[in-house]
């Protein structure tokens, strides 16, 4: 069986994109007058954020999460750096073809 990209992994990738946005792209925009990186990194971060929220909702429905667990996972998606500390266990595996 092949493991699907886990929700935790997606959360970590989304968190890294936030770190790059805050600590690389934003300083380049305001300190070096180079705003283009914010445009690209911001777009990638936005797409990853939407994917994470969508995946949380799908996983919550599929795994019958409680409202509290779902709300906690969604809250982690909007609190900066929370994806690094929230451990979401979903145990999804995809069948091989």
C-alpha positions in Angstrom: 0.0 0.0 0.0 1.2 3.4 -0.9 0.9 6.2 1.7 -1.0 9.3 0.7 0.4 12.7 1.5 -0.8 13.0 5.1 -2.7 15.9 6.5 0.2 16.5 8.9 2.7 16.7 6.1 0.5 19.1 4.2 0.2 21.2 7.3 4.0 21.3 7.7 4.4 22.3 4.0 1.8 25.1 4.5 3.7 26.2 7.6 7.0 26.4 5.8 5.4 28.5 3.1 4.2 30.9 5.9 7.7 31.1 7.3 9.2 31.8 3.8 6.5 34.5 3.3 7.1 36.2 6.6 10.9 35.9 6.9 12.1 36.0 3.3 9.5 37.6 1.0 8.3 40.3 3.3 11.7 41.6 4.3 12.7 41.6 0.6 9.6 43.7 -0.2 10.1 46.3 2.6 13.8 46.3 3.1 15.1 45.7 -0.5 12.2 47.2 -2.4 11.6 43.9 -4.3 7.9 43.0 -4.0 7.7 40.3 -6.6 8.6 37.5 -4.2 5.6 38.3 -2.0 3.4 37.9 -5.0 4.7 34.4 -5.9 5.3 33.1 -2.4 2.0 34.6 -1.2 0.1 32.8 -4.1 1.7 29.5 -3.2 1.0 29.9 0.5 -2.7 30.8 -0.4 -3.1 27.7 -2.5 -1.5 25.5 0.2 -3.7 27.1 2.8 -6.9 26.4 0.8 -5.7 22.8 0.2 -5.1 22.3 3.9 -8.5 23.6 4.9 -10.2 21.5 2.2 -8.3 18.4 3.3 -9.2 19.0 6.9 -12.9 19.1 6.0 -12.7 16.0 3.8 -10.8 14.1 6.5 -13.1 15.3 9.2 -16.1 14.0 7.2 -14.4 10.7 6.2 -13.0 9.9 9.6 -16.0 11.2 11.6 -14.0 13.6 13.6 -15.6 15.4 16.5 -16.6 19.0 16.2 -13.8 19.9 18.6 -11.1 18.1 16.6 -12.3 19.6 13.4 -12.4 23.1 14.9 -8.9 22.6 16.4 -7.5 21.6 13.0 -9.2 24.6 11.3 -8.0 26.9 14.0 -4.4 25.6 13.4 -4.7 26.6 9.8 -5.2 30.3 10.7 -2.9 30.7 13.6 0.7 31.3 12.4 3.1 28.4 13.1 0.3 26.3 14.6 0.7 23.6 11.9 4.1 22.9 13.4 2.7 21.9 16.8 -0.7 20.4 16.0 -0.5 16.7 15.4 -3.3 15.5 13.2 -3.6 11.8 12.9 -5.7 10.6 10.0 -4.1 7.3 9.0 -5.2 7.4 5.4 -3.7 5.0 3.0 -4.5 4.8 -0.7 -4.9 1.4 -2.3 -2.4 0.5 -5.0 -3.7 0.3 -8.6 
